Amino acid sequence: MFHTVQLSKSDPTPLYIQLASELAKLIQANLLTGGTKLPAIRYLSKQLAINRDTVVSAYRLLENQGLVEGHIGKGTYVVPISQKSPSAPSVKSAHVYCSNLGFSKERFPPSICLNLATDLITKEGWEAFSDPLYRNRHFLKQNIGNFIAKNLNIHPHFSQVRLVKSMDQFFLSLFKLSPKSGVCVENYRDLAASCYLRSIGAKIYEVPLLKDGLDLNLLEKYLRTGTISYILVSSNFHNPTGICYTDSSKKALIDLAGKYDCYIIEDGTYNEFAFNFAAPLPLYEHYSKDRVIFLYHFSKLYMPYLSYSFAILPNLLIKRLSDDMTCTFNERLLLYYLDSSTLLEVKKELFNECQYKYNYLAKTLKSLSNKLIVNDLNGGLCFWIKSLYTNKETLYHYLSKHGFIVSPGNLFTTEDYCNFLRISISQLPMEDTEKLISLLNNFN
C-alpha cells in the first residue's frame, strides 16, 4: 500500500509534511484502519529514498494530529476511529508552517500566469511557441543578468548566464568537468545537493560551520589531498543557521580555492533579504569572478509552480559548460515575468512583509537570551534557535502542540544529533506572528 505514497523533491513543501499528508489521506480514507502498525522508520525511509529524520518528523506530526500513537519499543499505530476527535482538522490546515523558506503557492494566483500568457500571445501570436533564431534566448539571458545585477549586486555578462531547469543535471555537468571526485560542504545545509552528488560518485567532505564561516583549517586539510573539485557554500544568510561569513573568511576561502585549484559553488538565493542594512556582497562579486559559480534559485521564491534557477559562471567555464537552453513557451513566460511590473510588486510586498515579521521576532528573541540561544540576527528568512535548558524535542513539541510546525536541526545534517530548530518566517501569516511571540515568551 505504501508504494502509492508520492513525494516530490521539487515541491517547496517540506518532505515530512508531504509524507504526513499522504499517510493522513490513507488513514482518513480508512485504507489504514485503527490498530494498523505503520512501517518501521528505517524501512520506510529506505523504500521512499528519504532521510530517516523525515519519517520521524512525519510520524510526530500525525501523532500531534491524533491520527497515530507511538509506543516506545513497539512502533507507531493508527488510532481507532472511535478515539479520534470528530472535529480534527486535516494535516495541511491544522498548523502554521514555519518549516519552509519558500513562499506559499497561494501567494501566486493563476491570474499572474493568465495575464502574462495573454500579453505574450497577443503581442507575438504563434511565434510565442518557437525561437528559431535564438533571439529570445539571448533576451532571456539579458533579462536574467539585469535581474541579478539589480537585486544581488552581481554584474555578469550575458554569456556567463545560464538558466538551469534541473539542478541535478547542472551538478552532473559540473562534476564531469573535473577528474577530482571530492566535494567539500558545510556540515549544516540543505542536504539535497550533496545527496545527489554522492549518488553519482562524489566523495563528500563535511566541514564544520563556525560563527564567521567554514572551519578553514579543516577545509585546507581536505584541500591538501588534491582530490577536491568544488566547495559548496551559502555565505550570506546561510540556510539553515542564518550565519553570514565575515569578509576575512570570504577572502581566505577564495585564496584557498585558488591555491588548490578548485571552484566554489555559492548559493545566494536569500542574499536580498537584508532588512536593516545593505545586502552583503556575494563571494562572486566581492572577491573573485574567477573561482566562484553563483547560484540563485528563482523559483523557490518567486515562481513556485515551475523549477528555474539562475547560474553565473566564471569566464573560464563559459565555453566548457555548454549552453543548450531552448526557449519554449514556459521560458517566454519567464522572460515576460522578469520584465513585468507584477514581479516588482510581488517582490516589494513579500520583502516588506518579511521585514516586519523579522524585526518583530528578532526583537523578542533578543529579549529571551535567558532561555534561548539564537544565531546572530543579520537578516534572512529564518531563525536558528535552541533552548538553554531543554532538548530540541521539548521545544519542538511545545510549538507543534500549539499549531506551529518548525524544522528540527537534524533535517540539515548527517550528524547524530543537533539541538537547534529552524523557524522560517516566509509562510508565517502576519496575524500569527504575535501568537508565536507569545508562545516563545511563555516557554519554560
C-alpha positions in Angstrom: 0.0 0.0 0.0 2.8 2.4 0.8 4.1 2.3 -2.7 1.2 4.7 -3.6 2.8 7.4 -1.4 4.0 10.2 -3.8 6.7 12.7 -2.7 8.1 15.5 -4.8 11.5 17.0 -4.1 10.7 19.8 -6.5 7.7 20.8 -4.4 8.7 23.6 -1.9 6.6 21.8 0.8 8.9 20.0 3.2 9.1 16.2 2.5 8.0 15.3 6.1 4.8 17.4 5.6 4.2 15.8 2.2 4.7 12.3 3.8 2.4 13.1 6.7 -0.3 14.4 4.3 -0.1 11.2 2.2 -0.4 9.0 5.2 -3.2 11.1 6.6 -5.2 10.6 3.4 -4.8 6.8 3.7 -6.0 6.9 7.3 -8.9 9.2 6.6 -9.9 7.0 3.6 -9.9 4.1 6.1 -7.3 2.3 3.9 -5.1 2.3 7.1 -7.6 1.1 9.8 -7.4 1.6 13.5 -4.7 -0.6 15.1 -2.6 -0.8 11.9 1.1 -0.6 12.6 2.9 1.9 10.4 6.2 0.8 8.8 9.4 0.9 10.7 11.2 4.2 10.3 14.3 2.6 8.8 12.2 0.5 6.3 10.0 3.4 5.1 13.0 5.8 4.7 14.7 3.1 2.5 11.5 2.4 0.5 11.0 6.1 -0.2 14.7 7.0 -0.5 14.4 9.8 2.1 16.2 10.7 5.4 15.1 8.8 8.5 14.5 12.1 10.3 12.0 12.9 7.6 9.9 9.9 8.6 10.3 10.6 12.3 9.0 14.2 11.8 6.1 12.9 9.7 5.1 10.4 12.3 5.3 13.1 15.0 3.1 15.4 13.0 0.5 12.7 12.6 0.7 11.9 16.4 0.1 15.6 17.2 -3.0 15.4 14.9 -4.3 12.5 17.0 -4.2 10.1 14.0 -1.5 7.8 15.3 0.1 6.8 18.6 3.7 6.0 19.2 4.7 3.3 21.7 8.3 3.1 22.7 9.9 -0.2 21.6 6.7 -1.3 19.8 6.2 1.2 16.9 3.6 3.6 15.7 -0.1 2.6 15.3 -3.1 4.2 13.7 -5.6 5.4 16.3 -9.0 3.7 16.0 -11.8 5.9 14.7 -13.7 5.9 18.0 -10.7 7.6 19.6 -10.2 10.3 17.0 -11.7 13.7 17.5 -14.6 14.1 15.1 -13.6 17.7 14.5 -9.9 17.0 14.0 -8.7 19.2 11.1 -6.7 17.9 8.2 -2.9 17.9 8.4 -2.5 20.7 6.0 -5.0 23.1 7.5 -4.3 22.5 11.2 -0.9 24.1 11.5 1.1 27.2 10.8 4.1 26.1 8.8 7.3 27.8 9.9 9.3 25.0 8.2 9.8 26.2 4.7 12.0 29.0 3.3 10.0 29.3 0.1 6.8 31.4 -0.1 3.4 29.7 -0.2 2.0 28.9 -3.7 -1.2 30.7 -2.5 0.7 34.0 -2.9 0.9 33.4 -6.7 -2.7 33.2 -8.1 -3.3 31.7 -11.6 -4.2 35.3 -12.8 -0.4 36.1 -12.9 0.2 33.3 -15.4 -3.0 34.1 -17.3 -2.1 37.8 -17.7 1.5 37.0 -18.8 0.3 34.4 -21.3 -2.3 36.7 -22.7 0.2 39.5 -23.2 2.7 37.1 -24.8 0.2 35.6 -27.3 -1.4 38.9 -28.1 1.9 40.5 -29.0 3.6 37.6 -30.7 0.9 35.2 -31.8 2.2 31.7 -32.8 5.8 32.9 -32.6 5.4 32.7 -28.8 5.9 29.0 -29.2 9.1 29.0 -31.1 12.5 30.7 -31.2 14.3 29.5 -34.4 16.9 32.3 -34.5 17.7 32.1 -30.7 16.8 35.8 -30.3 14.6 35.2 -27.3 17.2 33.0 -25.6 19.5 36.0 -25.9 16.9 38.4 -24.5 16.1 36.0 -21.6 19.8 35.8 -20.6 20.0 39.6 -20.7 16.9 39.9 -18.5 18.3 37.3 -16.0 21.5 39.3 -15.9 19.6 42.5 -15.3 17.6 40.9 -12.5 20.8 39.5 -10.9 22.5 42.9 -11.2 19.6 44.9 -9.7 18.8 42.5 -6.8 22.0 40.7 -5.9 24.9 43.1 -6.6 26.4 40.9 -9.3 27.0 42.3 -12.8 27.6 39.4 -15.2 28.0 39.5 -19.0 25.1 37.7 -20.6 27.5 35.0 -21.8 28.1 34.0 -18.2 24.4 33.5 -17.5 22.8 30.0 -17.5 19.2 29.2 -17.0 19.0 25.9 -15.0 15.9 23.8 -15.3 17.3 20.7 -13.4 19.9 21.2 -10.6 20.7 17.5 -10.8 21.7 17.9 -14.4 23.6 21.1 -13.7 25.6 19.4 -10.9 26.3 16.4 -13.2 27.6 18.7 -15.9 29.9 20.4 -13.4 31.1 17.1 -11.9 32.1 15.9 -15.4 34.4 18.9 -15.8 36.9 17.7 -13.2 38.7 14.4 -12.7 38.7 15.1 -8.9 35.8 13.4 -7.1 35.9 15.3 -3.8 33.3 18.0 -2.8 33.5 20.0 0.5 30.2 21.0 2.1 29.0 22.8 5.2 28.1 20.4 7.9 24.7 22.2 8.3 23.0 22.6 4.9 20.1 21.6 2.6 21.1 18.0 2.0 19.6 17.7 -1.5 22.7 18.7 -3.5 25.2 16.7 -1.6 22.9 13.6 -1.6 22.7 13.8 -5.3 26.4 14.3 -5.8 27.1 11.3 -3.6 24.8 9.2 -5.8 26.9 10.0 -8.9 30.2 9.1 -7.3 31.3 12.2 -5.4 33.1 11.9 -2.1 31.5 14.3 0.3 33.7 16.0 3.0 31.7 17.8 5.7 33.4 21.0 7.1 32.1 22.5 10.4 30.4 25.8 10.1 31.7 28.4 12.7 30.2 31.8 13.5 32.3 33.5 10.9 32.2 30.9 8.2 33.7 27.5 7.4 36.4 26.0 9.6 39.2 27.0 7.2 41.9 24.8 9.0 39.9 21.6 8.4 39.0 22.8 4.9 42.6 23.2 4.0 43.4 19.8 5.4 40.9 18.3 2.9 42.1 20.5 0.1 45.7 19.3 0.6 44.6 15.8 -0.5 44.4 17.1 -4.1 41.0 15.4 -4.6 38.6 18.4 -4.1 36.9 19.8 -7.1 34.2 22.0 -5.6 33.3 23.7 -2.3 29.6 24.3 -1.7 28.8 27.2 0.5 26.0 29.7 1.3 28.0 32.6 2.5 25.2 35.1 3.3 22.1 34.3 5.4 23.1 30.7 5.4 20.3 28.1 5.3 19.6 26.9 8.0 21.7 28.8 10.5 21.4 32.3 9.2 25.1 32.9 9.5 26.9 35.5 7.3 30.5 34.8 6.6 32.8 37.6 7.6 34.8 39.5 4.9 38.1 37.9 6.1 36.6 34.4 6.0 35.3 35.1 2.4 38.7 36.3 1.3 40.5 33.4 2.9 38.1 31.0 1.2 38.8 32.5 -2.2 42.5 32.3 -1.6 42.3 28.6 -0.7 40.2 27.8 -3.9 42.9 29.5 -6.0 45.8 27.8 -4.1 44.3 24.3 -4.5 42.7 24.8 -8.0 39.1 24.2 -7.2 35.8 26.1 -7.6 33.4 27.5 -5.1 29.7 27.0 -5.7 27.9 29.8 -3.9 24.2 29.6 -3.2 22.9 33.2 -3.0 19.2 32.6 -3.1 18.4 34.6 0.1 21.0 37.4 -0.3 18.5 40.1 -0.9 16.7 39.6 2.4 18.9 42.1 4.3 16.3 44.1 6.3 18.3 46.6 8.3 21.5 47.2 6.3 22.8 47.0 2.7 22.7 43.5 1.3 26.2 41.9 1.7 28.1 41.3 -1.4 28.3 37.7 -2.6 31.7 35.9 -2.9 31.4 36.1 -6.7 31.4 39.9 -6.8 33.2 40.7 -3.7 36.4 38.8 -4.2 36.5 36.6 -7.3 34.8 36.2 -10.6 37.3 33.5 -11.5 36.7 30.9 -8.8 33.0 31.2 -7.9 30.0 29.7 -9.6 27.0 31.7 -8.3 23.5 30.0 -8.0 20.2 31.7 -7.4 17.0 29.5 -7.0 14.5 31.9 -8.5 11.5 29.5 -8.4 12.0 28.9 -4.7 11.0 32.5 -4.1 9.0 33.9 -7.0 7.9 31.2 -9.4 6.9 28.1 -7.3 4.9 26.3 -9.9 8.0 25.9 -12.2 11.6 24.9 -11.5 14.0 27.6 -12.6 17.4 28.5 -11.1 20.0 31.0 -12.4 23.7 30.3 -12.6 26.5 32.8 -13.2 29.7 31.2 -14.4 33.4 32.2 -14.1 34.9 33.2 -17.5 37.0 30.0 -17.7 33.9 27.8 -17.5 31.8 29.6 -20.2 33.0 27.5 -23.1 33.4 24.3 -21.1 29.8 24.3 -19.8 27.5 24.2 -22.8 24.5 26.4 -23.1 21.8 24.2 -24.6 18.8 26.2 -23.3 15.8 26.1 -25.5 13.3 28.9 -25.3 9.9 27.2 -25.1 6.6 28.8 -24.1 7.5 28.4 -20.4 10.7 30.3 -20.9 9.0 33.0 -22.8 6.6 33.4 -19.8 9.7 33.7 -17.6 11.1 36.4 -19.9 7.9 38.4 -19.7 7.7 37.9 -15.9 11.2 39.2 -15.3 10.4 42.3 -17.3 6.9 42.9 -15.7 5.6 45.2 -13.0 3.9 42.2 -11.5 7.2 40.7 -10.3 8.3 44.1 -8.9 5.0 44.3 -6.9 5.3 40.7 -5.7 8.9 41.3 -4.5 8.1 44.5 -2.8 5.1 43.0 -1.0 7.0 39.9 0.2 10.0 41.9 1.3 8.1 44.4 3.3 6.0 41.7 5.0 9.1 39.6 5.8 10.9 42.7 7.1 8.1 43.4 9.5 7.9 39.8 10.8 11.7 39.5 11.0 12.2 42.7 13.1 9.2 41.9 15.3 10.6 38.4 16.1 14.2 39.5 16.3 13.4 42.0 19.0 11.6 39.3 21.0 14.3 36.7 20.6 17.0 39.2 21.8 15.0 39.7 25.0 14.8 35.9 25.6 18.6 35.4 25.9 17.9 33.9 29.4 16.1 30.9 27.9 17.1 30.7 24.2 20.3 30.7 22.2 19.8 32.4 18.8 22.3 32.7 16.0 23.4 36.3 15.0 20.4 38.3 13.8 21.6 39.6 10.5 18.6 39.0 8.3 17.3 36.3 6.0 14.1 34.3 6.2 14.7 32.1 9.3 15.9 32.0 12.9 18.2 29.2 14.2 17.4 28.7 17.9 17.8 26.2 20.8 16.7 26.1 24.4 19.3 26.7 27.1 17.6 24.3 29.5 15.7 21.6 27.5 16.4 19.5 24.4 15.0 20.3 21.0 12.2 17.7 21.2 10.7 19.6 24.1 10.6 22.9 22.3 9.6 21.3 19.0 6.6 19.5 20.7 5.6 22.7 22.6 5.4 24.7 19.4 3.8 21.9 17.5 1.1 21.4 20.2 0.1 25.0 19.7 0.0 24.7 16.0 3.4 25.9 14.8 5.4 23.4 12.7 9.2 24.2 12.6 12.2 22.2 11.3 14.3 20.1 13.6 18.0 20.7 13.1 18.6 17.0 12.3 17.0 17.6 8.9 20.0 19.6 7.8 22.9 17.4 8.9 24.2 13.8 8.9 25.4 14.2 12.4 23.8 12.1 15.1 22.2 14.9 17.0 21.5 18.6 16.6 19.7 20.6 19.4 18.7 23.5 17.2 15.4 24.3 15.4 14.9 26.4 12.3 11.9 28.8 12.4 11.1 30.2 9.0 9.1 33.4 8.5 8.3 33.1 4.8 5.0 31.3 5.3 4.2 32.7 8.7 0.9 34.6 8.5 1.1 38.2 9.8 -1.8 37.5 12.2 0.1 34.6 13.7 3.4 36.4 14.4 2.2 37.8 17.7 0.9 34.3 18.8 4.3 32.8 18.1 6.0 35.5 20.1 3.6 34.9 23.0 4.5 31.2 22.9 8.2 31.8 22.9 7.8 34.2 25.8 5.9 31.7 27.8 8.2 28.7 27.1 10.0 27.4 30.1 
